[in-house]
Amino acid sequence: MGFRQTPAHKSGKGSYHQIGLVRGQFGGVDFAKWVPFLQEAGFDGWEEASWELDLRKCDTDAGAAAYAAERVKLAKDHGLEIFTVATHLQGQILGDEPSAKTLNFCNPNGDARKAYKAWRQAGNTPPRTDPYFVPAEVGKLVHAEALKDLQAAARYAGHLSKLQGRTVALPGFVGSPANCWSHWFLFPPLPDSLDGFAIPDVRQVSLELLVERFGPVWNLCKQYGITFDLECHPSERAMGDIESASDYITHMTKAGFEGVVGFNLDGSHMEWQNVSVVQFIREFKDYIHCAHVKGVWVAREHCRAGRLGGHRPMGHWTNGWNFVTAGTARDANSLEDIFIELNRIGFDGAVNIEWEDNDADQFAGARAALANCRKADLPPSGMKHDEMLKG
């Protein structure tokens, strides 16, 4: 039996699973207008974008309880629920070695950004060979800010869970400590020693650093009875394939976080790498605690920028893959296969649509993706048809 988000199954308004919408890609839409759209379009709920929330209200248990009650009332007033709390940006910040790229995810008014601004105003500039360099004192503030935010998000999700009678997971990223991601292609080869001196394996060091950095967050998740679920993805330690995902979950289980650390299923990051989302579901059925539905177009013939994008922006027409509205003819993922396989493993929680399509209006695209999910998401069979063929 797969993971249960609720004690008893909750069907969606128009499908077997409850279907929510990820807030992250709608950050430019006023929240006061977005929630009524969800209600009118027929969604069952949404995934919070934690970087939009007032997480300082959740630095204490009492504050998190009050803030959760406020947000749950907002959801209930519109016939909705809050299914998950996304922590992708803060997770990337904490996992990666500090740089201007992750500093860009930090609060513009936070201590880390202020310290970097002061460093630049004092006449300092990054080395030409490392344009995204941040000094060590800024880097410490970057990691401290991310850790504080993630712990606040755990408290908030814990109280959302109590109020709604469901496990509200923290889907997110974990980055790639020790710059492990930059070594994914093994040329130049990774030396294990040089001139008689041992060199640790960066892939192992990366996993060890994840436990050190995220341990306080995952221990808090244990306390509140929630899960932290990595969305396997390029630039993460688990890159969107079964092999690196196995390395990740095996290490975290041995470190004492079995049942707390798992996966947020998202096949869009796998298909363009020629990895089967169906096989991923079968492999990690006990570790999938939440799920995204996200469409991806994949070039089946030659493409100008290759599958890695040729240093062009995400979404560029020359790219060998691009995100599209889920369930449309362009989508390389099969919604039917995904929902059927989730049913087979017993997953009956909510599924959130992560809508992203540079060639479609976002509101029209979200509606279309919801309709496609409803069409594909049939209740599981309670019988075997051959058994009906009796004389």
Contacts in CASP RR format, 6 or more apart in sequence:
PFRMAT RR
TARGET T0000
AUTHOR 0000-0000-0000
METHOD contacts of the structure
MODEL  1
MGFRQTPAHKSGKGSYHQIGLVRGQFGGVDFAKWVPFLQEAGFDGWEEAS
WELDLRKCDTDAGAAAYAAERVKLAKDHGLEIFTVATHLQGQILGDEPSA
KTLNFCNPNGDARKAYKAWRQAGNTPPRTDPYFVPAEVGKLVHAEALKDL
QAAARYAGHLSKLQGRTVALPGFVGSPANCWSHWFLFPPLPDSLDGFAIP
DVRQVSLELLVERFGPVWNLCKQYGITFDLECHPSERAMGDIESASDYIT
HMTKAGFEGVVGFNLDGSHMEWQNVSVVQFIREFKDYIHCAHVKGVWVAR
EHCRAGRLGGHRPMGHWTNGWNFVTAGTARDANSLEDIFIELNRIGFDGA
VNIEWEDNDADQFAGARAALANCRKADLPPSGMKHDEMLKG
1 345 0 8 1.000
1 346 0 8 1.000
2 285 0 8 1.000
2 286 0 8 1.000
2 288 0 8 1.000
2 345 0 8 1.000
2 346 0 8 1.000
2 347 0 8 1.000
3 286 0 8 1.000
3 287 0 8 1.000
3 288 0 8 1.000
3 289 0 8 1.000
3 347 0 8 1.000
3 349 0 8 1.000
4 167 0 8 1.000
4 348 0 8 1.000
4 349 0 8 1.000
5 83 0 8 1.000
5 166 0 8 1.000
5 167 0 8 1.000
5 169 0 8 1.000
5 289 0 8 1.000
5 290 0 8 1.000
5 348 0 8 1.000
5 349 0 8 1.000
5 350 0 8 1.000
6 165 0 8 1.000
6 166 0 8 1.000
6 167 0 8 1.000
6 348 0 8 1.000
6 349 0 8 1.000
7 165 0 8 1.000
9 348 0 8 1.000
9 349 0 8 1.000
10 18 0 8 1.000
10 166 0 8 1.000
10 348 0 8 1.000
10 349 0 8 1.000
10 350 0 8 1.000
11 17 0 8 1.000
11 18 0 8 1.000
11 379 0 8 1.000
12 18 0 8 1.000
12 19 0 8 1.000
12 44 0 8 1.000
13 42 0 8 1.000
13 43 0 8 1.000
13 44 0 8 1.000
14 42 0 8 1.000
14 374 0 8 1.000
15 373 0 8 1.000
15 374 0 8 1.000
15 377 0 8 1.000
16 339 0 8 1.000
16 343 0 8 1.000
16 348 0 8 1.000
16 377 0 8 1.000
16 378 0 8 1.000
16 379 0 8 1.000
16 380 0 8 1.000
17 339 0 8 1.000
17 342 0 8 1.000
17 348 0 8 1.000
17 349 0 8 1.000
17 350 0 8 1.000
17 351 0 8 1.000
17 373 0 8 1.000
17 377 0 8 1.000
18 44 0 8 1.000
18 45 0 8 1.000
18 81 0 8 1.000
18 83 0 8 1.000
18 349 0 8 1.000
18 350 0 8 1.000
18 351 0 8 1.000
19 43 0 8 1.000
19 44 0 8 1.000
19 45 0 8 1.000
19 293 0 8 1.000
19 350 0 8 1.000
19 351 0 8 1.000
19 352 0 8 1.000
19 353 0 8 1.000
19 370 0 8 1.000
19 373 0 8 1.000
19 374 0 8 1.000
19 377 0 8 1.000
20 38 0 8 1.000
20 43 0 8 1.000
20 44 0 8 1.000
20 45 0 8 1.000
20 46 0 8 1.000
20 47 0 8 1.000
20 83 0 8 1.000
20 350 0 8 1.000
20 351 0 8 1.000
20 352 0 8 1.000
20 353 0 8 1.000
21 38 0 8 1.000
21 43 0 8 1.000
21 45 0 8 1.000
21 46 0 8 1.000
21 47 0 8 1.000
21 352 0 8 1.000
21 353 0 8 1.000
21 355 0 8 1.000
21 366 0 8 1.000
21 370 0 8 1.000
22 46 0 8 1.000
22 47 0 8 1.000
22 49 0 8 1.000
22 86 0 8 1.000
22 292 0 8 1.000
22 352 0 8 1.000
22 353 0 8 1.000
22 354 0 8 1.000
22 355 0 8 1.000
23 31 0 8 1.000
23 34 0 8 1.000
23 46 0 8 1.000
23 47 0 8 1.000
23 48 0 8 1.000
23 49 0 8 1.000
23 52 0 8 1.000
23 86 0 8 1.000
24 47 0 8 1.000
24 49 0 8 1.000
24 52 0 8 1.000
24 86 0 8 1.000
25 354 0 8 1.000
25 355 0 8 1.000
25 356 0 8 1.000
25 362 0 8 1.000
26 34 0 8 1.000
26 355 0 8 1.000
26 362 0 8 1.000
27 49 0 8 1.000
27 52 0 8 1.000
29 37 0 8 1.000
29 362 0 8 1.000
31 52 0 8 1.000
35 46 0 8 1.000
35 74 0 8 1.000
35 75 0 8 1.000
35 78 0 8 1.000
35 80 0 8 1.000
36 78 0 8 1.000
37 363 0 8 1.000
38 45 0 8 1.000
38 46 0 8 1.000
38 78 0 8 1.000
38 80 0 8 1.000
39 78 0 8 1.000
39 79 0 8 1.000
39 80 0 8 1.000
41 363 0 8 1.000
41 366 0 8 1.000
41 367 0 8 1.000
41 370 0 8 1.000
42 370 0 8 1.000
43 80 0 8 1.000
43 370 0 8 1.000
44 80 0 8 1.000
44 81 0 8 1.000
44 83 0 8 1.000
44 350 0 8 1.000
45 75 0 8 1.000
45 80 0 8 1.000
45 81 0 8 1.000
45 82 0 8 1.000
45 83 0 8 1.000
45 350 0 8 1.000
46 75 0 8 1.000
46 80 0 8 1.000
46 82 0 8 1.000
46 83 0 8 1.000
46 352 0 8 1.000
47 82 0 8 1.000
47 83 0 8 1.000
47 84 0 8 1.000
47 85 0 8 1.000
47 86 0 8 1.000
47 171 0 8 1.000
47 352 0 8 1.000
47 354 0 8 1.000
48 71 0 8 1.000
48 82 0 8 1.000
48 84 0 8 1.000
48 85 0 8 1.000
48 86 0 8 1.000
49 86 0 8 1.000
50 85 0 8 1.000
50 86 0 8 1.000
50 87 0 8 1.000
50 89 0 8 1.000
50 90 0 8 1.000
50 149 0 8 1.000
50 153 0 8 1.000
50 156 0 8 1.000
51 89 0 8 1.000
51 90 0 8 1.000
51 105 0 8 1.000
51 149 0 8 1.000
53 67 0 8 1.000
53 85 0 8 1.000
53 153 0 8 1.000
53 156 0 8 1.000
54 67 0 8 1.000
55 148 0 8 1.000
55 149 0 8 1.000
55 152 0 8 1.000
55 153 0 8 1.000
55 156 0 8 1.000
56 152 0 8 1.000
57 63 0 8 1.000
57 64 0 8 1.000
57 66 0 8 1.000
57 67 0 8 1.000
58 64 0 8 1.000
58 67 0 8 1.000
58 152 0 8 1.000
58 153 0 8 1.000
58 155 0 8 1.000
58 156 0 8 1.000
59 148 0 8 1.000
59 152 0 8 1.000
59 155 0 8 1.000
60 155 0 8 1.000
61 155 0 8 1.000
63 155 0 8 1.000
64 152 0 8 1.000
64 155 0 8 1.000
64 156 0 8 1.000
64 158 0 8 1.000
64 159 0 8 1.000
65 159 0 8 1.000
67 156 0 8 1.000
67 159 0 8 1.000
68 156 0 8 1.000
68 158 0 8 1.000
68 159 0 8 1.000
68 160 0 8 1.000
68 162 0 8 1.000
68 163 0 8 1.000
69 159 0 8 1.000
69 163 0 8 1.000
71 82 0 8 1.000
71 160 0 8 1.000
72 82 0 8 1.000
72 160 0 8 1.000
72 163 0 8 1.000
72 164 0 8 1.000
75 81 0 8 1.000
75 82 0 8 1.000
81 164 0 8 1.000
81 166 0 8 1.000
81 350 0 8 1.000
82 160 0 8 1.000
82 164 0 8 1.000
82 168 0 8 1.000
83 166 0 8 1.000
83 168 0 8 1.000
83 290 0 8 1.000
83 350 0 8 1.000
83 352 0 8 1.000
84 157 0 8 1.000
84 168 0 8 1.000
84 169 0 8 1.000
84 170 0 8 1.000
84 171 0 8 1.000
84 264 0 8 1.000
84 290 0 8 1.000
84 350 0 8 1.000
84 352 0 8 1.000
85 153 0 8 1.000
85 156 0 8 1.000
85 157 0 8 1.000
85 160 0 8 1.000
85 168 0 8 1.000
85 169 0 8 1.000
85 170 0 8 1.000
85 171 0 8 1.000
86 170 0 8 1.000
86 171 0 8 1.000
86 172 0 8 1.000
87 149 0 8 1.000
87 150 0 8 1.000
87 153 0 8 1.000
87 170 0 8 1.000
87 171 0 8 1.000
87 172 0 8 1.000
87 173 0 8 1.000
87 228 0 8 1.000
88 171 0 8 1.000
88 172 0 8 1.000
88 173 0 8 1.000
88 231 0 8 1.000
89 105 0 8 1.000
89 173 0 8 1.000
90 105 0 8 1.000
90 146 0 8 1.000
90 149 0 8 1.000
90 150 0 8 1.000
90 153 0 8 1.000
91 146 0 8 1.000
91 150 0 8 1.000
91 172 0 8 1.000
91 173 0 8 1.000
91 174 0 8 1.000
91 175 0 8 1.000
91 214 0 8 1.000
92 102 0 8 1.000
92 105 0 8 1.000
92 173 0 8 1.000
92 174 0 8 1.000
92 175 0 8 1.000
92 235 0 8 1.000
93 102 0 8 1.000
93 105 0 8 1.000
93 106 0 8 1.000
93 142 0 8 1.000
93 143 0 8 1.000
93 145 0 8 1.000
93 146 0 8 1.000
94 143 0 8 1.000
94 146 0 8 1.000
94 147 0 8 1.000
94 150 0 8 1.000
94 174 0 8 1.000
94 175 0 8 1.000
94 213 0 8 1.000
94 214 0 8 1.000
94 217 0 8 1.000
95 143 0 8 1.000
95 146 0 8 1.000
95 173 0 8 1.000
95 174 0 8 1.000
95 175 0 8 1.000
95 176 0 8 1.000
95 177 0 8 1.000
95 209 0 8 1.000
95 210 0 8 1.000
95 213 0 8 1.000
95 214 0 8 1.000
96 102 0 8 1.000
96 175 0 8 1.000
96 176 0 8 1.000
96 177 0 8 1.000
96 179 0 8 1.000
97 177 0 8 1.000
97 178 0 8 1.000
97 179 0 8 1.000
98 134 0 8 1.000
98 138 0 8 1.000
98 139 0 8 1.000
98 142 0 8 1.000
98 143 0 8 1.000
99 132 0 8 1.000
99 133 0 8 1.000
99 134 0 8 1.000
100 116 0 8 1.000
100 126 0 8 1.000
100 131 0 8 1.000
100 132 0 8 1.000
100 133 0 8 1.000
100 134 0 8 1.000
101 132 0 8 1.000
102 142 0 8 1.000
103 112 0 8 1.000
103 113 0 8 1.000
103 116 0 8 1.000
103 134 0 8 1.000
103 138 0 8 1.000
103 139 0 8 1.000
103 142 0 8 1.000
106 112 0 8 1.000
106 113 0 8 1.000
106 142 0 8 1.000
106 145 0 8 1.000
106 146 0 8 1.000
107 113 0 8 1.000
107 145 0 8 1.000
110 145 0 8 1.000
111 141 0 8 1.000
111 144 0 8 1.000
111 145 0 8 1.000
112 138 0 8 1.000
112 139 0 8 1.000
112 141 0 8 1.000
112 142 0 8 1.000
112 144 0 8 1.000
112 145 0 8 1.000
115 137 0 8 1.000
115 138 0 8 1.000
115 141 0 8 1.000
116 134 0 8 1.000
116 138 0 8 1.000
119 134 0 8 1.000
119 135 0 8 1.000
119 138 0 8 1.000
124 135 0 8 1.000
126 132 0 8 1.000
126 133 0 8 1.000
126 134 0 8 1.000
127 133 0 8 1.000
134 142 0 8 1.000
143 213 0 8 1.000
147 213 0 8 1.000
147 216 0 8 1.000
147 217 0 8 1.000
150 170 0 8 1.000
150 214 0 8 1.000
150 217 0 8 1.000
151 216 0 8 1.000
151 217 0 8 1.000
151 220 0 8 1.000
153 170 0 8 1.000
154 170 0 8 1.000
154 217 0 8 1.000
154 220 0 8 1.000
154 221 0 8 1.000
154 224 0 8 1.000
154 226 0 8 1.000
154 228 0 8 1.000
155 220 0 8 1.000
155 224 0 8 1.000
157 168 0 8 1.000
157 169 0 8 1.000
157 170 0 8 1.000
157 224 0 8 1.000
157 226 0 8 1.000
158 168 0 8 1.000
158 224 0 8 1.000
158 225 0 8 1.000
158 226 0 8 1.000
159 224 0 8 1.000
160 168 0 8 1.000
161 167 0 8 1.000
161 168 0 8 1.000
161 224 0 8 1.000
161 225 0 8 1.000
161 226 0 8 1.000
166 349 0 8 1.000
166 350 0 8 1.000
167 225 0 8 1.000
167 226 0 8 1.000
167 227 0 8 1.000
167 289 0 8 1.000
168 226 0 8 1.000
169 226 0 8 1.000
169 227 0 8 1.000
169 228 0 8 1.000
169 229 0 8 1.000
169 264 0 8 1.000
169 289 0 8 1.000
169 290 0 8 1.000
170 221 0 8 1.000
170 226 0 8 1.000
170 227 0 8 1.000
170 228 0 8 1.000
170 229 0 8 1.000
171 229 0 8 1.000
171 230 0 8 1.000
171 231 0 8 1.000
171 264 0 8 1.000
171 290 0 8 1.000
171 292 0 8 1.000
172 228 0 8 1.000
172 229 0 8 1.000
172 230 0 8 1.000
172 231 0 8 1.000
172 264 0 8 1.000
173 230 0 8 1.000
173 231 0 8 1.000
173 233 0 8 1.000
173 235 0 8 1.000
173 236 0 8 1.000
174 210 0 8 1.000
174 214 0 8 1.000
174 230 0 8 1.000
174 236 0 8 1.000
174 237 0 8 1.000
174 238 0 8 1.000
174 248 0 8 1.000
175 181 0 8 1.000
175 235 0 8 1.000
175 236 0 8 1.000
175 237 0 8 1.000
176 182 0 8 1.000
176 206 0 8 1.000
176 235 0 8 1.000
176 236 0 8 1.000
176 237 0 8 1.000
177 205 0 8 1.000
177 206 0 8 1.000
177 209 0 8 1.000
177 210 0 8 1.000
177 213 0 8 1.000
177 237 0 8 1.000
178 202 0 8 1.000
178 205 0 8 1.000
178 206 0 8 1.000
178 209 0 8 1.000
179 202 0 8 1.000
180 202 0 8 1.000
180 203 0 8 1.000
180 205 0 8 1.000
180 206 0 8 1.000
180 237 0 8 1.000
181 234 0 8 1.000
181 235 0 8 1.000
181 236 0 8 1.000
181 237 0 8 1.000
181 239 0 8 1.000
183 190 0 8 1.000
183 202 0 8 1.000
183 203 0 8 1.000
184 239 0 8 1.000
190 199 0 8 1.000
190 201 0 8 1.000
190 202 0 8 1.000
191 199 0 8 1.000
192 198 0 8 1.000
192 199 0 8 1.000
192 201 0 8 1.000
193 199 0 8 1.000
203 247 0 8 1.000
206 237 0 8 1.000
207 237 0 8 1.000
207 247 0 8 1.000
207 248 0 8 1.000
207 251 0 8 1.000
207 252 0 8 1.000
210 237 0 8 1.000
210 248 0 8 1.000
210 251 0 8 1.000
210 252 0 8 1.000
211 251 0 8 1.000
211 252 0 8 1.000
211 255 0 8 1.000
211 257 0 8 1.000
214 228 0 8 1.000
215 257 0 8 1.000
217 228 0 8 1.000
218 228 0 8 1.000
218 257 0 8 1.000
218 260 0 8 1.000
218 261 0 8 1.000
221 227 0 8 1.000
221 228 0 8 1.000
221 260 0 8 1.000
222 257 0 8 1.000
222 260 0 8 1.000
225 260 0 8 1.000
227 259 0 8 1.000
227 260 0 8 1.000
227 261 0 8 1.000
227 262 0 8 1.000
227 289 0 8 1.000
227 290 0 8 1.000
228 260 0 8 1.000
228 261 0 8 1.000
228 262 0 8 1.000
229 261 0 8 1.000
229 262 0 8 1.000
229 263 0 8 1.000
229 264 0 8 1.000
229 288 0 8 1.000
229 289 0 8 1.000
229 290 0 8 1.000
230 236 0 8 1.000
230 238 0 8 1.000
230 248 0 8 1.000
230 261 0 8 1.000
230 262 0 8 1.000
230 263 0 8 1.000
230 264 0 8 1.000
231 263 0 8 1.000
231 264 0 8 1.000
231 266 0 8 1.000
231 269 0 8 1.000
231 292 0 8 1.000
232 238 0 8 1.000
232 239 0 8 1.000
232 240 0 8 1.000
232 241 0 8 1.000
232 244 0 8 1.000
232 245 0 8 1.000
232 248 0 8 1.000
232 263 0 8 1.000
232 266 0 8 1.000
232 269 0 8 1.000
232 270 0 8 1.000
232 280 0 8 1.000
233 239 0 8 1.000
233 240 0 8 1.000
233 266 0 8 1.000
233 269 0 8 1.000
234 240 0 8 1.000
234 269 0 8 1.000
234 273 0 8 1.000
237 244 0 8 1.000
237 247 0 8 1.000
237 248 0 8 1.000
238 244 0 8 1.000
238 245 0 8 1.000
238 247 0 8 1.000
238 248 0 8 1.000
238 249 0 8 1.000
239 273 0 8 1.000
240 269 0 8 1.000
240 270 0 8 1.000
240 273 0 8 1.000
240 275 0 8 1.000
241 270 0 8 1.000
241 273 0 8 1.000
241 275 0 8 1.000
242 275 0 8 1.000
242 279 0 8 1.000
242 280 0 8 1.000
242 283 0 8 1.000
245 263 0 8 1.000
245 280 0 8 1.000
245 283 0 8 1.000
245 284 0 8 1.000
246 283 0 8 1.000
249 261 0 8 1.000
249 262 0 8 1.000
249 263 0 8 1.000
249 284 0 8 1.000
249 287 0 8 1.000
252 258 0 8 1.000
252 261 0 8 1.000
252 262 0 8 1.000
253 261 0 8 1.000
259 287 0 8 1.000
261 287 0 8 1.000
262 284 0 8 1.000
262 287 0 8 1.000
262 288 0 8 1.000
262 289 0 8 1.000
263 284 0 8 1.000
263 287 0 8 1.000
263 288 0 8 1.000
263 289 0 8 1.000
264 288 0 8 1.000
264 289 0 8 1.000
264 290 0 8 1.000
264 291 0 8 1.000
264 292 0 8 1.000
265 277 0 8 1.000
265 280 0 8 1.000
265 281 0 8 1.000
265 288 0 8 1.000
265 290 0 8 1.000
265 291 0 8 1.000
265 292 0 8 1.000
265 338 0 8 1.000
265 342 0 8 1.000
266 291 0 8 1.000
266 292 0 8 1.000
266 294 0 8 1.000
266 354 0 8 1.000
267 277 0 8 1.000
267 280 0 8 1.000
267 292 0 8 1.000
267 294 0 8 1.000
267 296 0 8 1.000
267 333 0 8 1.000
267 338 0 8 1.000
268 292 0 8 1.000
268 294 0 8 1.000
268 295 0 8 1.000
268 296 0 8 1.000
268 323 0 8 1.000
268 333 0 8 1.000
268 354 0 8 1.000
269 296 0 8 1.000
270 276 0 8 1.000
270 277 0 8 1.000
270 280 0 8 1.000
271 277 0 8 1.000
271 296 0 8 1.000
271 298 0 8 1.000
271 321 0 8 1.000
271 332 0 8 1.000
271 333 0 8 1.000
272 296 0 8 1.000
272 298 0 8 1.000
272 307 0 8 1.000
272 320 0 8 1.000
272 321 0 8 1.000
272 332 0 8 1.000
273 307 0 8 1.000
277 333 0 8 1.000
277 337 0 8 1.000
277 338 0 8 1.000
277 341 0 8 1.000
278 337 0 8 1.000
278 338 0 8 1.000
278 341 0 8 1.000
281 288 0 8 1.000
281 338 0 8 1.000
281 341 0 8 1.000
281 342 0 8 1.000
281 345 0 8 1.000
282 341 0 8 1.000
282 345 0 8 1.000
285 345 0 8 1.000
285 346 0 8 1.000
285 347 0 8 1.000
288 342 0 8 1.000
288 345 0 8 1.000
288 347 0 8 1.000
290 349 0 8 1.000
290 350 0 8 1.000
290 352 0 8 1.000
291 342 0 8 1.000
291 347 0 8 1.000
291 349 0 8 1.000
291 351 0 8 1.000
291 352 0 8 1.000
292 351 0 8 1.000
292 352 0 8 1.000
292 353 0 8 1.000
292 354 0 8 1.000
293 326 0 8 1.000
293 335 0 8 1.000
293 338 0 8 1.000
293 351 0 8 1.000
293 352 0 8 1.000
293 353 0 8 1.000
293 354 0 8 1.000
293 369 0 8 1.000
293 373 0 8 1.000
294 323 0 8 1.000
294 326 0 8 1.000
294 333 0 8 1.000
294 353 0 8 1.000
294 354 0 8 1.000
294 355 0 8 1.000
294 356 0 8 1.000
295 323 0 8 1.000
295 324 0 8 1.000
295 325 0 8 1.000
295 326 0 8 1.000
295 327 0 8 1.000
295 328 0 8 1.000
295 330 0 8 1.000
295 331 0 8 1.000
295 332 0 8 1.000
295 333 0 8 1.000
295 356 0 8 1.000
295 357 0 8 1.000
296 321 0 8 1.000
296 322 0 8 1.000
296 323 0 8 1.000
296 324 0 8 1.000
296 331 0 8 1.000
296 332 0 8 1.000
296 333 0 8 1.000
297 321 0 8 1.000
297 322 0 8 1.000
297 323 0 8 1.000
297 324 0 8 1.000
297 330 0 8 1.000
297 331 0 8 1.000
297 332 0 8 1.000
298 320 0 8 1.000
298 321 0 8 1.000
298 332 0 8 1.000
299 306 0 8 1.000
299 307 0 8 1.000
299 320 0 8 1.000
299 321 0 8 1.000
303 318 0 8 1.000
303 319 0 8 1.000
303 320 0 8 1.000
304 318 0 8 1.000
305 312 0 8 1.000
305 316 0 8 1.000
305 318 0 8 1.000
305 319 0 8 1.000
305 320 0 8 1.000
306 318 0 8 1.000
306 319 0 8 1.000
306 320 0 8 1.000
307 320 0 8 1.000
307 321 0 8 1.000
309 316 0 8 1.000
309 318 0 8 1.000
309 319 0 8 1.000
309 320 0 8 1.000
310 318 0 8 1.000
310 319 0 8 1.000
312 318 0 8 1.000
312 319 0 8 1.000
314 322 0 8 1.000
315 322 0 8 1.000
315 323 0 8 1.000
315 358 0 8 1.000
316 322 0 8 1.000
322 358 0 8 1.000
323 356 0 8 1.000
323 357 0 8 1.000
323 358 0 8 1.000
324 330 0 8 1.000
324 331 0 8 1.000
324 357 0 8 1.000
324 359 0 8 1.000
324 360 0 8 1.000
325 331 0 8 1.000
325 355 0 8 1.000
325 357 0 8 1.000
325 360 0 8 1.000
325 365 0 8 1.000
325 368 0 8 1.000
325 369 0 8 1.000
325 372 0 8 1.000
326 333 0 8 1.000
326 335 0 8 1.000
326 353 0 8 1.000
326 355 0 8 1.000
326 369 0 8 1.000
326 372 0 8 1.000
326 373 0 8 1.000
327 333 0 8 1.000
327 335 0 8 1.000
327 369 0 8 1.000
327 372 0 8 1.000
327 373 0 8 1.000
327 376 0 8 1.000
328 368 0 8 1.000
328 372 0 8 1.000
335 372 0 8 1.000
335 373 0 8 1.000
335 375 0 8 1.000
335 376 0 8 1.000
335 377 0 8 1.000
336 376 0 8 1.000
338 376 0 8 1.000
339 351 0 8 1.000
339 373 0 8 1.000
339 376 0 8 1.000
339 377 0 8 1.000
339 378 0 8 1.000
340 380 0 8 1.000
342 351 0 8 1.000
343 379 0 8 1.000
343 380 0 8 1.000
344 380 0 8 1.000
346 380 0 8 1.000
351 373 0 8 1.000
351 377 0 8 1.000
353 366 0 8 1.000
353 369 0 8 1.000
353 370 0 8 1.000
353 373 0 8 1.000
355 362 0 8 1.000
355 365 0 8 1.000
355 366 0 8 1.000
355 369 0 8 1.000
357 365 0 8 1.000
360 368 0 8 1.000
END
